[in-house]
Amino acid sequence: MEDLRGKVVMVTGAARGMGKCTAMNFAREGSRVVITDLDEKELDKTASEMRDAGYDVHPYIQDVSDRAACFELVKRIESEVGPIDVLVNNAAIALNESVLETSEEHFRRITDVNYFGQIWMMQAVVPGMLRRKSGHVVNMCSIAGKVAVPLMAAYCATKHALIAVTDSIRMELRGSGVNFTIVNPGYIATGMFEGTKPPIITRWVEPQKVSDALLVAVKKNQAEIFEPAFVTRLTAFLRGLGLPKLMDFSFKTMGVFKTFEGMKKDRGRPF
């Protein structure tokens, strides 16, 4: 989808961070951008900033974990803005807790948002794309969907599952005109992981860099991207060897085991 001018692009979780950068990128391409989030104050702030820059933006409050609400919102957007050409499933939450200490409430909430939320949006949006024989879905996954880390089991599990479901639907709909992209970032400096310490072989990645790669992926119809490319691909390769004890040794040596110990626990926003 080289020419994005006039295309309707929907970005979930777009009030700040990665979602905001992505929305701005598509707006610069001349797209009509729909941004959604639960945080009304920040969403309105982002929408105002985009309007001031002369962009065509349409903000909507959304909880992606509510399946019925997702379907209703998509109908409203397609009525008020137009058929959705590109869907960027970005909304997500994170928490750092051990497996044995994570409550049922937290496990279910993070699964409802990070995993089911993206499925509900695909079920609501993709049928219309199929009828038009054109469309692109971007699912924001993570290197955490390739390799799990201590204290982030719930988050990692949702990203593993999301990669699997994206692979499945891409194969199911091959040749339909609807394309899919998996985005696997490393440690993104968005504030979601505030307090964490990246291991010695990597660094914080600015969300703008990931968003730029995402935009290129849509234009070139890339099925999967990694950012930063070398480190994240290497990490996925190590796990793919099927030698978990070797991976454990490597992670301990590099400091991965302690990475998320200092992650800020902000109960007000994630839950």
BADOLUM-166902 format. One record per residue (C-alpha): x, y, z; residue in three letters. Coordinates in Angstrom, 3 decimals, padded with zeros to 6 digits. Layout:
<rs>
+----------+----------+----------+--------+
|        u |        v |        w | residu |
+----------+----------+----------+--------+
|        X |        Y |        Z |    ALA |
...
+----------+----------+----------+--------+
</rs>
This chain:
<rs>
+----------+----------+----------+--------+
|        u |        v |        w | residu |
+----------+----------+----------+--------+
|  000.000 |  000.000 |  000.000 |    MET |
|  002.474 |  002.570 | -001.239 |    GLU |
|  000.052 |  005.499 | -001.499 |    ASP |
| -001.610 |  006.222 |  001.848 |    LEU |
| -003.180 |  009.544 |  000.877 |    ARG |
| -006.853 |  009.607 |  001.771 |    GLY |
| -006.741 |  006.155 |  003.362 |    LYS |
| -008.623 |  005.694 |  006.627 |    VAL |
| -006.145 |  004.470 |  009.240 |    VAL |
| -007.299 |  003.399 |  012.701 |    MET |
| -004.755 |  003.302 |  015.538 |    VAL |
| -005.793 |  001.935 |  018.932 |    THR |
| -004.070 |  003.079 |  022.113 |    GLY |
| -003.053 |  006.262 |  020.299 |    ALA |
| -003.210 |  008.857 |  023.067 |    ALA |
|  000.503 |  008.642 |  023.767 |    ARG |
|  003.742 |  006.779 |  023.073 |    GLY |
|  003.938 |  004.361 |  020.188 |    MET |
|  000.322 |  004.861 |  019.156 |    GLY |
|  000.691 |  008.619 |  018.995 |    LYS |
|  003.892 |  008.410 |  016.922 |    CYS |
|  002.208 |  005.973 |  014.557 |    THR |
| -000.868 |  008.158 |  014.158 |    ALA |
|  001.351 |  011.158 |  013.394 |    MET |
|  003.295 |  009.175 |  010.792 |    ASN |
|  000.184 |  008.152 |  008.870 |    PHE |
| -001.200 |  011.683 |  009.133 |    ALA |
|  001.963 |  013.032 |  007.517 |    ARG |
|  001.305 |  010.643 |  004.638 |    GLU |
| -002.052 |  012.320 |  004.070 |    GLY |
| -004.168 |  009.607 |  005.666 |    SER |
| -007.420 |  010.218 |  007.503 |    ARG |
| -006.455 |  009.023 |  010.968 |    VAL |
| -008.801 |  007.580 |  013.582 |    VAL |
| -007.245 |  007.485 |  017.054 |    ILE |
| -008.744 |  005.628 |  020.007 |    THR |
| -007.882 |  005.261 |  023.680 |    ASP |
| -009.444 |  004.938 |  027.133 |    LEU |
| -007.663 |  008.052 |  028.408 |    ASP |
| -010.006 |  010.799 |  027.217 |    GLU |
| -007.837 |  013.675 |  028.446 |    LYS |
| -004.676 |  012.497 |  026.675 |    GLU |
| -006.651 |  011.473 |  023.578 |    LEU |
| -008.150 |  014.952 |  023.249 |    ASP |
| -004.705 |  016.466 |  023.763 |    LYS |
| -003.228 |  014.370 |  020.962 |    THR |
| -006.180 |  015.117 |  018.662 |    ALA |
| -005.781 |  018.865 |  019.266 |    SER |
| -002.070 |  018.668 |  018.539 |    GLU |
| -002.746 |  016.852 |  015.281 |    MET |
| -005.476 |  019.269 |  014.230 |    ARG |
| -003.174 |  022.214 |  014.944 |    ASP |
| -000.686 |  020.623 |  012.556 |    ALA |
| -003.379 |  020.494 |  009.884 |    GLY |
| -003.977 |  016.751 |  010.017 |    TYR |
| -007.289 |  014.965 |  009.424 |    ASP |
| -007.862 |  013.244 |  012.790 |    VAL |
| -010.905 |  011.652 |  014.426 |    HIS |
| -010.700 |  010.682 |  018.136 |    PRO |
| -012.925 |  008.060 |  019.802 |    TYR |
| -012.970 |  006.650 |  023.325 |    ILE |
| -012.514 |  002.874 |  023.249 |    GLN |
| -011.956 | -000.101 |  025.537 |    ASP |
| -010.654 | -002.793 |  023.185 |    VAL |
| -011.432 | -005.522 |  025.722 |    SER |
| -015.174 | -005.011 |  025.150 |    ASP |
| -016.019 | -007.062 |  022.035 |    ARG |
| -019.493 | -005.626 |  021.464 |    ALA |
| -018.185 | -002.083 |  021.895 |    ALA |
| -015.456 | -002.744 |  019.322 |    CYS |
| -018.023 | -003.811 |  016.722 |    PHE |
| -020.249 | -000.829 |  017.472 |    GLU |
| -017.335 |  001.599 |  017.248 |    LEU |
| -016.181 |  000.218 |  013.907 |    VAL |
| -019.702 |  000.675 |  012.510 |    LYS |
| -019.727 |  004.246 |  013.789 |    ARG |
| -016.295 |  005.018 |  012.348 |    ILE |
| -017.163 |  003.591 |  008.944 |    GLU |
| -020.352 |  005.676 |  008.948 |    SER |
| -018.751 |  008.920 |  010.142 |    GLU |
| -015.264 |  008.686 |  008.591 |    VAL |
| -015.258 |  005.884 |  006.039 |    GLY |
| -014.230 |  002.233 |  005.529 |    PRO |
| -011.062 |  001.366 |  007.441 |    ILE |
| -008.134 |  000.683 |  005.111 |    ASP |
| -005.414 |  000.159 |  007.721 |    VAL |
| -005.866 | -001.098 |  011.283 |    LEU |
| -003.002 | -000.698 |  013.746 |    VAL |
| -003.712 | -002.792 |  016.842 |    ASN |
| -001.482 | -000.983 |  019.325 |    ASN |
| -003.429 | -000.820 |  022.609 |    ALA |
| -001.720 | -002.780 |  025.380 |    ALA |
| -000.962 | -002.832 |  029.085 |    ILE |
|  001.894 | -004.346 |  031.109 |    ALA |
|  002.733 | -005.320 |  034.667 |    LEU |
|  005.680 | -006.949 |  036.418 |    ASN |
|  004.632 | -009.704 |  038.777 |    GLU |
|  005.745 | -013.279 |  039.285 |    SER |
|  003.518 | -016.035 |  037.956 |    VAL |
|  002.541 | -017.184 |  041.444 |    LEU |
|  001.693 | -013.659 |  042.630 |    GLU |
| -000.325 | -012.467 |  039.629 |    THR |
| -004.002 | -012.341 |  040.542 |    SER |
| -006.798 | -013.703 |  038.405 |    GLU |
| -007.972 | -010.126 |  037.855 |    GLU |
| -004.592 | -009.064 |  036.473 |    HIS |
| -004.132 | -012.142 |  034.295 |    PHE |
| -007.594 | -011.684 |  032.792 |    ARG |
| -007.296 | -007.930 |  032.296 |    ARG |
| -003.968 | -008.079 |  030.488 |    ILE |
| -005.235 | -010.953 |  028.326 |    THR |
| -008.484 | -009.112 |  027.540 |    ASP |
| -006.603 | -006.010 |  026.380 |    VAL |
| -003.415 | -007.313 |  024.778 |    ASN |
| -004.768 | -010.472 |  023.145 |    TYR |
| -008.548 | -010.525 |  022.889 |    PHE |
| -008.669 | -006.799 |  022.161 |    GLY |
| -006.673 | -007.294 |  018.970 |    GLN |
| -008.763 | -010.303 |  017.967 |    ILE |
| -012.029 | -008.403 |  018.479 |    TRP |
| -010.725 | -005.545 |  016.344 |    MET |
| -009.710 | -007.903 |  013.547 |    MET |
| -013.103 | -009.600 |  013.661 |    GLN |
| -014.810 | -006.202 |  013.462 |    ALA |
| -012.633 | -004.656 |  010.738 |    VAL |
| -011.275 | -007.408 |  008.480 |    VAL |
| -014.610 | -008.617 |  007.001 |    PRO |
| -015.068 | -005.185 |  005.426 |    GLY |
| -011.540 | -005.329 |  004.033 |    MET |
| -012.310 | -008.732 |  002.546 |    LEU |
| -015.395 | -007.398 |  000.805 |    ARG |
| -013.285 | -004.601 | -000.686 |    ARG |
| -010.401 | -007.031 | -001.366 |    LYS |
| -007.987 | -004.541 |  000.133 |    SER |
| -006.634 | -003.710 |  003.574 |    GLY |
| -003.746 | -004.006 |  005.984 |    HIS |
| -003.641 | -005.001 |  009.663 |    VAL |
| -000.667 | -004.268 |  011.898 |    VAL |
| -000.492 | -006.151 |  015.190 |    ASN |
|  001.875 | -004.664 |  017.741 |    MET |
|  003.542 | -007.729 |  019.201 |    CYS |
|  006.977 | -007.761 |  020.848 |    SER |
|  010.247 | -009.601 |  021.161 |    ILE |
|  008.527 | -010.710 |  024.384 |    ALA |
|  006.322 | -012.757 |  022.054 |    GLY |
|  009.386 | -014.734 |  020.996 |    LYS |
|  011.225 | -015.026 |  024.321 |    VAL |
|  009.746 | -014.752 |  027.814 |    ALA |
|  011.488 | -012.967 |  030.687 |    VAL |
|  011.122 | -013.149 |  034.479 |    PRO |
|  008.318 | -011.135 |  036.138 |    LEU |
|  006.520 | -010.487 |  032.841 |    MET |
|  004.754 | -013.805 |  032.268 |    ALA |
|  001.268 | -012.392 |  031.694 |    ALA |
|  002.529 | -009.794 |  029.205 |    TYR |
|  004.802 | -012.256 |  027.385 |    CYS |
|  002.031 | -014.848 |  027.151 |    ALA |
| -000.299 | -012.405 |  025.393 |    THR |
|  002.393 | -011.435 |  022.903 |    LYS |
|  003.254 | -015.082 |  022.166 |    HIS |
| -000.440 | -015.761 |  021.540 |    ALA |
| -000.836 | -012.690 |  019.353 |    LEU |
|  002.035 | -013.711 |  017.085 |    ILE |
|  000.419 | -017.131 |  016.691 |    ALA |
| -003.028 | -015.784 |  015.820 |    VAL |
| -001.529 | -013.287 |  013.363 |    THR |
|  000.399 | -016.053 |  011.615 |    ASP |
| -002.792 | -018.098 |  011.393 |    SER |
| -005.022 | -015.376 |  009.944 |    ILE |
| -002.343 | -014.307 |  007.471 |    ARG |
| -002.231 | -017.851 |  006.078 |    MET |
| -006.007 | -018.243 |  006.172 |    GLU |
| -006.512 | -015.075 |  004.102 |    LEU |
| -003.592 | -015.385 |  001.696 |    ARG |
| -004.486 | -014.021 | -001.724 |    GLY |
| -007.486 | -012.111 | -000.372 |    SER |
| -005.987 | -008.631 | -000.734 |    GLY |
| -005.771 | -008.218 |  003.053 |    VAL |
| -002.244 | -008.166 |  004.439 |    ASN |
| -000.840 | -008.506 |  007.960 |    PHE |
|  002.275 | -007.250 |  009.712 |    THR |
|  003.737 | -008.399 |  013.035 |    ILE |
|  005.823 | -005.736 |  014.785 |    VAL |
|  008.382 | -006.956 |  017.328 |    ASN |
|  010.062 | -004.089 |  019.202 |    PRO |
|  012.624 | -004.503 |  021.953 |    GLY |
|  012.815 | -002.113 |  024.916 |    TYR |
|  010.747 |  000.903 |  023.853 |    ILE |
|  011.120 |  004.199 |  025.703 |    ALA |
|  007.410 |  005.011 |  025.953 |    THR |
|  007.032 |  005.100 |  029.739 |    GLY |
|  005.143 |  001.802 |  029.877 |    MET |
|  008.303 |  000.090 |  031.129 |    PHE |
|  009.560 |  002.923 |  033.298 |    GLU |
|  012.085 |  001.743 |  035.872 |    GLY |
|  013.339 | -001.234 |  033.871 |    THR |
|  016.989 | -001.617 |  032.883 |    LYS |
|  017.788 | -003.002 |  029.415 |    PRO |
|  020.422 | -005.776 |  029.417 |    PRO |
|  023.972 | -005.113 |  028.327 |    ILE |
|  023.554 | -006.129 |  024.673 |    ILE |
|  020.723 | -003.716 |  023.887 |    THR |
|  019.399 | -000.232 |  024.611 |    ARG |
|  016.241 |  001.823 |  024.825 |    TRP |
|  014.614 |  002.336 |  021.429 |    VAL |
|  012.716 |  005.529 |  020.696 |    GLU |
|  009.078 |  004.875 |  019.716 |    PRO |
|  009.488 |  007.076 |  016.657 |    GLN |
|  012.043 |  004.649 |  015.234 |    LYS |
|  009.655 |  001.725 |  015.617 |    VAL |
|  006.790 |  003.749 |  014.152 |    SER |
|  008.914 |  004.676 |  011.146 |    ASP |
|  009.698 |  000.992 |  010.544 |    ALA |
|  005.994 |  000.159 |  010.924 |    LEU |
|  005.067 |  002.704 |  008.253 |    LEU |
|  007.600 |  001.224 |  005.836 |    VAL |
|  006.260 | -002.274 |  006.590 |    ALA |
|  002.745 | -001.242 |  005.568 |    VAL |
|  003.984 |  000.402 |  002.386 |    LYS |
|  006.100 | -002.612 |  001.431 |    LYS |
|  003.724 | -005.269 |  002.788 |    ASN |
|  006.278 | -006.808 |  005.142 |    GLN |
|  004.884 | -009.704 |  007.157 |    ALA |
|  007.121 | -009.223 |  010.203 |    GLU |
|  009.630 | -006.656 |  011.424 |    ILE |
|  012.026 | -006.402 |  014.372 |    PHE |
|  013.421 | -003.234 |  015.985 |    GLU |
|  016.290 | -003.059 |  016.757 |    PRO |
|  016.675 | -005.686 |  014.071 |    ALA |
|  019.901 | -007.504 |  014.991 |    PHE |
|  019.427 | -007.911 |  018.743 |    VAL |
|  015.762 | -008.897 |  018.604 |    THR |
|  016.284 | -011.374 |  015.771 |    ARG |
|  019.263 | -012.870 |  017.594 |    LEU |
|  017.177 | -013.280 |  020.746 |    THR |
|  014.394 | -015.015 |  018.813 |    ALA |
|  016.980 | -017.264 |  017.150 |    PHE |
|  018.458 | -018.348 |  020.487 |    LEU |
|  015.030 | -019.434 |  021.753 |    ARG |
|  014.320 | -021.179 |  018.476 |    GLY |
|  017.281 | -023.477 |  019.008 |    LEU |
|  015.196 | -025.376 |  021.535 |    GLY |
|  017.879 | -025.141 |  024.237 |    LEU |
|  016.154 | -023.270 |  027.088 |    PRO |
|  018.951 | -023.849 |  029.605 |    LYS |
|  021.431 | -022.223 |  027.212 |    LEU |
|  019.040 | -019.302 |  026.883 |    MET |
|  018.696 | -019.079 |  030.672 |    ASP |
|  022.485 | -018.964 |  031.059 |    PHE |
|  022.776 | -016.269 |  028.386 |    SER |
|  020.010 | -014.183 |  029.920 |    PHE |
|  021.520 | -014.414 |  033.403 |    LYS |
|  024.929 | -013.375 |  032.072 |    THR |
|  023.492 | -010.382 |  030.239 |    MET |
|  021.394 | -009.224 |  033.201 |    GLY |
|  018.001 | -010.035 |  031.715 |    VAL |
|  016.871 | -011.779 |  034.900 |    PHE |
|  016.943 | -008.458 |  036.781 |    LYS |
|  015.665 | -006.231 |  033.983 |    THR |
|  012.110 | -005.811 |  035.246 |    PHE |
|  012.708 | -005.820 |  038.990 |    GLU |
|  012.555 | -002.028 |  039.191 |    GLY |
|  009.661 | -001.507 |  036.773 |    MET |
|  007.257 |  001.092 |  038.101 |    LYS |
|  003.934 | -000.276 |  039.301 |    LYS |
|  001.313 |  002.264 |  038.272 |    ASP |
| -002.008 |  000.712 |  039.232 |    ARG |
| -003.912 |  003.844 |  038.268 |    GLY |
| -003.178 |  003.591 |  034.580 |    ARG |
| -002.649 | -000.050 |  033.567 |    PRO |
| -005.663 | -001.372 |  035.441 |    PHE |
+----------+----------+----------+--------+
</rs>
